[in-house]
């Protein structure tokens, strides 16, 4: 997660306007539901990206779910998914 945050900070610019919200939750608390109030701060102009959050049923419709655990274990790593989202090679 720390490396993903470094990438996000590196590629943040006026065009992307990346807002990073990290509540510092442990694995058992890292959920979409835990970020519900944070997500409410942003309107539909933002794409919400959740990284390795569980309880996908609480994921907002305008959100992207980045994960590579459990049933998604065959997908690229989360850091690779973030790089692809940012169009970074």
Secondary structure, DSSP 4 states (H G I P E B T S, - for coil): -HHHHHHHHHH--TTT----------TTT-BTGGGHHHHHTS-TTSPEEEES-B-GGGS-TTEEEE--SGGGTTSPPHHHHHHHHTT--
